[in-house]
């Protein structure tokens, strides 16, 4: 599992440059001439999408725009001068907050041919499109927007009356708590994981965990500074009582990349794709990541399919809000597509959205998934989970000493490691929702939530 974590991290951090037949390079300037070139290439190669200049991007090079994908090189001393470092955790504790989604047992029995969280029987389960500006904070936006969708879809809005009818949470707060990449990559076995506010990209893997241990305040308490001209994320609380407004998730449902699910868990293609659809229907939008082809910045409409050998310009995190099976594209071909939400404002794409082809059965079975598709190696699918707030934190006080702490956590982990736990042990430590008569990651995720609740209650 840990090797997969580091593969994801390396993909999100790496700035990859490959050849591309259409001639778009990192030095290419986004202007009408470039758009004409892309559209001409797409037309002659049967690619089913249209390019257009986004006013925000006009006159900028692909390399300049790649800052939004987390690619920012800074002198070492400058990095040391500006980073705010605080708190440390471990990969084991983070992974303990996740529950692996089992596609072979947890899929919905009936899945429609199309589904869109923007309109489910007249109800929307997404919030307005946001703009991350010139920061590499896509991972924070993907995380926060998925939390917002999950709150509405899972019916917990009544627990947070201060948010009103539509939750809008703080990406600024989330982005401030990024991974300290230097410490992570230099520490043995990836055990030490520490926060940093440096703006050099991040991952949902860490951010989803932080939504449990820190929580997430409303955007009004920590408003996002999209065009702040600094290589770090500022701490800017606007409400002195912001700690009273925190939204805590209970845990995160996790589906792994195609190769892992197929080779290690023997998941067939249909079950894998249906698992992603089930997560969307059951929990709300799904947070995902992929590598960005250079031409993607110019997307306006259609089904985005890059050239066969694209120029990749960093990793990007977004959220899937639905799908359409057998979508007839402009080139006369049909595609099974995801409906995807971006964080580049409403002037980009189809009012901030785009259509992305799903992994094909041949790609899945062969293990040759393009890096621009969401199911590529190291790319995971995240759905945050909320439990009702009326749960009693004392459920996690396993030694009955009036507090929830590391002693209780270690007791749970020892029970988790038992190969044949007794019925009394299962009864004591099976605290996840719903109860499944076993001790697993779902129980660890629930424990992390109750630990936060105990801390807020002074225990």
N, C-alpha and C positions, 0 to 999 in steps of 0.2 A: 504493500500500500504506500509506504513512504517513498519508494522509487517513483511511483506514479505522481505523487505530490511534487517531487522535484522536476519531473518532466514537464508538468503544467507550468511550474514557476519559470523554467528555462524558456518555454515557448512564449510566455508573456513578456519576458524581459528581453528576448533576442530581437535584434534588428536584422532582418534577413533581406538580402538583395539577390535576386535571380534574374535571368534574362527574360525578355518578353518580346514577343513577335510584333506587338503594336508599337513598340518604341517608347513607351512611357517609362521614365526612369525617375529616380529620387530628385533629380534636378529639374524635372519638367515643371513648368509654371501652369497653373490652372487659369486658362483664359479661353476665349471662344475658339481660337485656333486649335487648342488641345481638345476641346469638346468635339469639334468637327472631325478631328483625327480619330477619336474614340468611336464616334458614331459611324464613321466610314468603315472602321475595322469591324465593329459589331455587325454591320450590315453584310459585309463581304464574307464574314465567317459564321453567319447564322446565329449570333448571340442575341437572346431575346430581351434586350433592355436598351433604354435610351439614356444618354448622358446630357447633362445641362450644367451650366455654371451656377454654383451656389454663391450668392453675393458675399457671404462671409469668407469664402475661400478664394475669391478672385484675386489674382496677382501673387498668390503665394505658391511656393514650390511644394512638391510632394514631401520633401524632407522637412520643411517647416511644419506642415500639417501633421507629420508623424509624431509630433509632441503629444497630440491628443491620444496616441496609442501607447504613451508611456515611455517613448524614446527620448531621453534628455541626458546628454553627457555634460557633466560638470567637473571642474578641477577638484581633485581630492580634498585640498584644504578648504575650498569653498563649501564642499559638502559637510565637512566637519564643523565649520563655523555656523551653519544655518540649521542643522538638524536638531530637533527636540526629541530626545529619546526618553522613554519611560515605560515601566512595567515589562515583565517578561513572563512568557508562558512556554509550554512545550507542545510539540507536534502531537504527542500522545493525548494530551488533554483536549486539543482542538479536534482531533479525529474522534474522540469520545463523544463529542457533541453531535456527530452525524449518524444518521440511520441509512443504511444502504437499501435502496428501493429494489425489490426483487421482481423483475419483469415476468417471471414464470408463475407467480402466485398473487400479485397485487394489481394486475391490470383490470380496468373496467370491462364488464362483459359486453357492453354495447358502446361502440365508438363511432360517431358520425363521420361522414366524408368531409365535412368542413366544420370549423369551429372558430369563433373569434371572440375573445374576452371583451372586446369593445362593444359587443352587442350580443348578449346571451339572453334571448327572450325579452329584449327591450331594456336590459340592465347592463351597464358598463362596469367592468371590474379593473379598469386601468385609470391612471391619473394623467393629467395633461403632459404633453411632450416637454422635456427639459433641454437645456443647452449647457454642456460641460465647458464651453469656452476653450481657452488655450491651456488647459490642464490635462494631464494624463490620468484623469479620474474616472474613466469609463467604468472601471470595476466598482467604484463607489456608487455610481448612478445605477448600474445594473443591479447591485445588491439592494439599494434603497427602493428602487421602483418595484422590484420583486416583492419586497416587504409590504409595500403599499397595496399591491394587487392581492397578496395573500391575506391581508387584514380584511379586505372587502369580501373576497371569495370564501374565506373560512368563517365569516360571520362574527368577528370579534370587535367590530367597531363600537359596540355599546360599552365595551370595557374602557374606552378611551374617549370620553365625551369632549375633552379639550381639543380634539382634532376636527370636530364638526362632522359633516357628512362625507367628506372626501379627505383621506389622509395624505398629507404632503410632508414627508420627513426630510431630515437634514443630510444632504450629501456632503456638506462642509465638515460636519462632525465626523462622519464616517471616513472621509478622505484624510482627515487629520490623523487618524489612527491606522496608518499604513504599516506594512512590514519593514523592519530594518533589514534591507537586503544584505548589506555587508556582514552583519552579525549572523544572519541565517546561513549564508553560503560558506562562511568560514568556520562555523561551529561543527563539531563532530556529530555525524548522524542526524543533523538537522534538529537537535533537541532544543536549542535556545532560540526562541522567537520573541522579538522585542518590537515595540512600536517606534515609528518614525513619522515625522510630518513632511518628509522630503517628497516632492512631486516628481516621482520617477516611475509611475505605474504601480500596480498592486494586483491583488487577486481576490476573488470572491471567497476563496477557501478560508482566508483569514478574516475577511469582513463579515461573513455570515456568523462566524464564531463570536466576533465582537458584538454582534447584534444580540447575543445572549448575555455575555458577561458585562458589557457596558450599557446595552440598550441603545436606542436611537431617538433623539429629541425631534420635535417639529422643526420644519425649515425656518419658521419665524424666530425660533430661539437661536439658531445658528445659520443665518442666511448664506447662501452660496455666493462666492466671489468669482464669477466666471472669467473675468478678464483682468484679474489682479496680476500685475506684471512681476511675479516673483517665482522662483523655482521651489517654493514650499507652500504648504497649506497653512493659513493663519488660524489661530485660535480666537474666535470672535463671538463669544456669547453675548446676546442682546437681552437676555432675560436672566436676572440674578437667581431666579428660582427654577432654572432649567432642569434640575435634577428631579423635580416633581413631575415632569412631563415625559419621562422616558418610556419608550415602547420596547418591551423585551420579547424576543421570540423564545420559544421553548427549545427548538432544535432545528435541524435542517435535513430534509430528505435528499439523498444523493444518488444519482445514476452516473455510472462511469462511461468512458469512451467505448466506441464500438469494438475495438480489438480486445479490450479487457473483458467486456461482457460476453463476447463470443468465445474467446479462447479459454478463459478461466472459469466462467459460470455456465458455459454451454447454452447461451441464450440464442434463440433463432431470430432471424431478421424481423419478422412480423411482430414478435413479442417485444423486441427492442424499440421499434418505432412506436408501438402502441403504449409502451411504458412512458415515453415522453409525452404523448397525448394524454395519458391518464393523469400524469402529474399536473398538467395544465388544467384539466377539467376538475380535478379534485382539490388542488391546493392553490391555484392561481398561476400567474406567469412563471416561466422558468428562466433562470439566469444562466447564460452560456458565454463561451469565449471561442475565439478562432483567430487565424492570422489574416491580416487585411491586405488584399491586392491593391496596388496603387490606384487603379482606375475606379475603385470603390468610392473615392471622395467625390466623383463626378456623377454618381448614380442619381437618376431622376425617377424612372418608373420601369416596370416590367420585372422579369425574373433575372436576378443578378447571376450571371455566369461569366467568370473572367476568362482570359485566354488560357490555353493549355499550360503555358509556362509563365505564370504571373510574376511580377515584382512584388514581393511581400515587404510591407513597411510597418512591422510591429504587430503586437497582439491587441485585440479589442474585445470588450465585454459588453453584451447587450441582453435583451430578454425576448423570448418567444412568447407571443400572446395568442397564437392560434395556428391553424393550418388549412390548406385546401388540397384535397387529393384530385389528381387528374386535371390540373389547371392547364387550360389551353393558352399557350404563350403566343407572342407575335410572330414567331418563326414557324408556327404551325405544329410544333411539338407539344406534348403534354408532360407536365412535371408534377410531382408531389412536392408541395412547397410549404415552408413555414412562413407565417406572418410575423415579422420581427420589428421590434421597436428600437430605435437608435436614440442617442442622447446628443444630437447635433442640431437641435432646434427644428422648427416646422418648415423652414425654407429648403432643407435638404430632403431628398427622396420624395415619397408620397406622403406629404405632411408629416415627415419624421419617421415613416415606416418603409419597409421594403419586403420583397418576396425572395426567399432563399431556398434553393432546392434541398430536399432531404438527402441523406445518404442513400444511395441506391442499393438494391439487393446484391448486385455484383461487387460493388465497393465493400459492402459489409462482409461478404463471404470471403473475398480475396484479401481483406485487410489493407487494401490500397485506397484509403479515404483521403481526398485532397485536404491540405491544411486549411483551406478557406471554408471547409464545411464543419459544422458544429460537432460532429461525431469523431473527428480526427483523434489520433492517439494523444492522451493527456488532457483532452478537453472534456469537462464534466458538466453535468446538468444539476442545478441547485433549486430546491423549493423550500422556503422557510416554513416552519410549522409553529402555529400558535395554539396553546392550550388555554382553557378558560381561566380567568384570573382568580376564581374563587377556590382554587386548590390550596390545601393546607401545607405550608412549608414544613411542618413537623413530620410529614411523610418521609422526608429525606434525613431526618435526625435519627439515624439508625441505632446509635448507642444511647439515645434518650438522655442526653446531657443538657438539653435546652439550647443547643446551637447546631448549626450546619457548617461544617468546616472540612479540612483536609482529612481528618480522621474518618468522617463519614464517606468521603470520596474514596479513600483507600479501602474501606470495607466493601464498597460497591465494586471496585475494581477486582478485589480478591474473589468476590462471588462470581464476577464475570469470567474469571479465568478457570473456574471449576468446570471440569469436563462432564460431571454428572451431579449437578446440584440437587439437594433434597427438595422435597415439596415445600418444606418450611422455609428454606432459603429462597426459593423462587417466590413464595408468597410475600416475603419481606422485601425483596429487591426488585420485583416486577412492578415498577411504579410508572412506567410509560403509559401513554394514552394512544390507542386503546391497549388494555392489558392483553398480552399474547402468550401467557404461561411460559415465559422464558426470560432470561436475563441477557440483554443485548444493548446495542448502541442506542436504541430508543429509550431505554431506562437511564442511560448516562445523560442523554440530552435532556430528559425531564429533570434529572438531578441538578444539572447546571441552571435550569430555570428556577427551581425551588431554592437553590443556593442564593441566587439573586434576591428572591422574595424574602428569604430569611435575613439577608443583609439589610434590606430596606426596613425590615421590622426590628432591627437592632439585635438580631440573633446570629 
